Amino acid sequence: MTEKLRVAIIGCGGIAKGKHMPSLAKLEQVEMVAFCDIEEERAIEAASKYGTEDAAVYVDFRELLKDKTIDVVHVCTPNDSHADITVAALEADKHVMCEKPMAKTAADARRMVEAAKRTGKKLTIGYQNRFRTDSQYLQKVCERGDLGEIYYAKAHAIRRRAVPTWGVFLDEEKQGGGPLIDIGTHALDLTLWMMNNYKPKAVLGSTFHKLGQKKNAANAWGPWDPEKFKVEDSAFGYITMENGATIMLESSWAINMLQTGEAQCTLCGTEGGADMWDGLRINGEDFSKLYTNHINLDAKGVDFYDGETEGAAELEARLWIESILKDTEPVVKPEEALVVTEILEAIYTSAQTGEAVYFTEKLAVKH
């Protein structure tokens, strides 16, 4: 392996510019050497801002993957292409970080897990909300057993009026869905991680396309076009786990609800409870001020030290790169992300059929 990890970016749009490239640019252990986008101008712009002097630009990811000197690939494309690009990159002997959600379908997500196992390369999914300081703090509280057995939880991803009107967010074919697969996926990932429970038993779901039909609606990013709004505007899931634990998942881009919040969870355990509304509260006590400093992730318990704070995206990138250099497991394991995708797909399937979806050992199937 080279002295620095050579990283390629496939998809140079919003999430790459807003998260991946700025975070990687702060790491001394990496250099960005290749950029690919179907719109060549975006790849050229990314290369000029973040690339090495001899950074290569591509419009076809297959050509990029032929470069044997590339160590790591970040996949930042629409959901429907995640699996094909990721599998191809793994088979080309690259480690891969794929942006969330893992894939458009559970079958595609399984292909990705199988490819990682077959090739022995590392694969992780971009669930950056795990790396927030409140999330890190609460996860260690849960891991330590302070809440006891977590038997009921809520996964929150509620926007009152914040429909993304750019890119392909409203395109069901490319995205696979709306707020459920876009932001609901973050809330569910966070909740399962806190519970350390990845064994779903059954799912009952509902989706709605009510407010998306309205013209000239008030919206944080300007009015949406009802004709192009092909995905749900809200979705909800009732999830039971093999051990009897239950999760309520709520997601929306547009809904008439006052209390809003994304990538948050409420946890109810036998020894205590916690929620992330308006800061982190554990057993009713506000813990927000306790995690304003950087977390010592190497500590056994819930410990902190004074120092410069590190944003969630930056911490995500650093720990991912370190997992490659140190040959350790990434924080977000592909098998965990697969379960998230399986549950999301089950919610959509249940909403379409009006029936509960039951899980076999490897596949969600309608009962």
QUIQUIRA-V21645 format. One record per residue. N is the residue number from 1. RES is the residue in three letters. PSI is psi in whole degrees, 0 to 359 (NA if undefined). Layout:
N;RES;PSI
N;RES;PSI
This chain:
1;MET;141
2;THR;166
3;GLU;319
4;LYS;145
5;LEU;131
6;ARG;116
7;VAL;140
8;ALA;143
9;ILE;122
10;ILE;111
11;GLY;104
12;CYS;34
13;GLY;211
14;GLY;311
15;ILE;328
16;ALA;316
17;LYS;327
18;GLY;334
19;LYS;298
20;HIS;304
21;MET;317
22;PRO;324
23;SER;316
24;LEU;327
25;ALA;339
26;LYS;357
27;LEU;126
28;GLU;340
29;GLN;357
30;VAL;159
31;GLU;135
32;MET;116
33;VAL;352
34;ALA;143
35;PHE;134
36;CYS;136
37;ASP;146
38;ILE;339
39;GLU;102
40;GLU;327
41;GLU;323
42;ARG;321
43;ALA;320
44;ILE;315
45;GLU;317
46;ALA;318
47;ALA;320
48;SER;331
49;LYS;322
50;TYR;348
51;GLY;167
52;THR;169
53;GLU;327
54;ASP;24
55;ALA;138
56;ALA;151
57;VAL;137
58;TYR;157
59;VAL;349
60;ASP;117
61;PHE;334
62;ARG;323
63;GLU;320
64;LEU;318
65;LEU;348
66;LYS;344
67;ASP;106
68;LYS;349
69;THR;350
70;ILE;129
71;ASP;322
72;VAL;141
73;VAL;134
74;HIS;123
75;VAL;114
76;CYS;47
77;THR;174
78;PRO;156
79;ASN;323
80;ASP;346
81;SER;357
82;HIS;311
83;ALA;311
84;ASP;315
85;ILE;316
86;THR;312
87;VAL;316
88;ALA;320
89;ALA;318
90;LEU;317
91;GLU;341
92;ALA;12
93;ASP;34
94;LYS;146
95;HIS;149
96;VAL;130
97;MET;120
98;CYS;134
99;GLU;153
100;LYS;162
101;PRO;165
102;MET;314
103;ALA;169
104;LYS;325
105;THR;159
106;ALA;325
107;ALA;319
108;ASP;320
109;ALA;321
110;ARG;323
111;ARG;322
112;MET;315
113;VAL;315
114;GLU;321
115;ALA;321
116;ALA;317
117;LYS;320
118;ARG;322
119;THR;340
120;GLY;10
121;LYS;157
122;LYS;143
123;LEU;133
124;THR;165
125;ILE;144
126;GLY;65
127;TYR;78
128;GLN;343
129;ASN;343
130;ARG;339
131;PHE;3
132;ARG;152
133;THR;322
134;ASP;322
135;SER;315
136;GLN;318
137;TYR;310
138;LEU;323
139;GLN;322
140;LYS;327
141;VAL;315
142;CYS;316
143;GLU;325
144;ARG;343
145;GLY;12
146;ASP;330
147;LEU;355
148;GLY;212
149;GLU;120
150;ILE;109
151;TYR;348
152;TYR;137
153;ALA;157
154;LYS;136
155;ALA;117
156;HIS;130
157;ALA;69
158;ILE;119
159;ARG;137
160;ARG;312
161;ARG;81
162;ALA;73
163;VAL;123
164;PRO;118
165;THR;6
166;TRP;174
167;GLY;221
168;VAL;20
169;PHE;328
170;LEU;5
171;ASP;106
172;GLU;326
173;GLU;318
174;LYS;328
175;GLN;330
176;GLY;355
177;GLY;186
178;GLY;237
179;PRO;330
180;LEU;310
181;ILE;342
182;ASP;301
183;ILE;335
184;GLY;328
185;THR;323
186;HIS;313
187;ALA;319
188;LEU;317
189;ASP;315
190;LEU;317
191;THR;314
192;LEU;322
193;TRP;317
194;MET;320
195;MET;341
196;ASN;48
197;ASN;113
198;TYR;33
199;LYS;82
200;PRO;149
201;LYS;312
202;ALA;153
203;VAL;136
204;LEU;126
205;GLY;161
206;SER;144
207;THR;153
208;PHE;145
209;HIS;73
210;LYS;299
211;LEU;337
212;GLY;345
213;GLN;351
214;LYS;140
215;LYS;149
216;ASN;38
217;ALA;146
218;ALA;137
219;ASN;145
220;ALA;329
221;TRP;32
222;GLY;159
223;PRO;142
224;TRP;161
225;ASP;111
226;PRO;331
227;GLU;332
228;LYS;354
229;PHE;85
230;LYS;0
231;VAL;172
232;GLU;154
233;ASP;346
234;SER;154
235;ALA;148
236;PHE;146
237;GLY;143
238;TYR;113
239;ILE;125
240;THR;142
241;MET;165
242;GLU;327
243;ASN;7
244;GLY;348
245;ALA;150
246;THR;139
247;ILE;133
248;MET;124
249;LEU;127
250;GLU;134
251;SER;143
252;SER;151
253;TRP;333
254;ALA;118
255;ILE;150
256;ASN;77
257;MET;137
258;LEU;313
259;GLN;119
260;THR;161
261;GLY;146
262;GLU;150
263;ALA;53
264;GLN;159
265;CYS;157
266;THR;131
267;LEU;133
268;CYS;115
269;GLY;174
270;THR;339
271;GLU;352
272;GLY;177
273;GLY;165
274;ALA;152
275;ASP;160
276;MET;12
277;TRP;129
278;ASP;51
279;GLY;179
280;LEU;125
281;ARG;131
282;ILE;121
283;ASN;38
284;GLY;351
285;GLU;136
286;ASP;117
287;PHE;7
288;SER;320
289;LYS;346
290;LEU;345
291;TYR;28
292;THR;339
293;ASN;167
294;HIS;142
295;ILE;139
296;ASN;95
297;LEU;347
298;ASP;354
299;ALA;154
300;LYS;322
301;GLY;209
302;VAL;84
303;ASP;153
304;PHE;159
305;TYR;155
306;ASP;147
307;GLY;183
308;GLU;139
309;THR;154
310;GLU;125
311;GLY;160
312;ALA;316
313;ALA;322
314;GLU;319
315;LEU;320
316;GLU;310
317;ALA;317
318;ARG;314
319;LEU;329
320;TRP;312
321;ILE;320
322;GLU;327
323;SER;329
324;ILE;312
325;LEU;326
326;LYS;357
327;ASP;53
328;THR;169
329;GLU;140
330;PRO;157
331;VAL;316
332;VAL;107
333;LYS;141
334;PRO;328
335;GLU;327
336;GLU;316
337;ALA;327
338;LEU;317
339;VAL;321
340;VAL;312
341;THR;320
342;GLU;319
343;ILE;317
344;LEU;316
345;GLU;322
346;ALA;323
347;ILE;314
348;TYR;317
349;THR;316
350;SER;319
351;ALA;324
352;GLN;322
353;THR;339
354;GLY;11
355;GLU;159
356;ALA;151
357;VAL;128
358;TYR;147
359;PHE;131
360;THR;189
361;GLU;323
362;LYS;349
363;LEU;138
364;ALA;124
365;VAL;150
366;LYS;134
367;HIS;NA
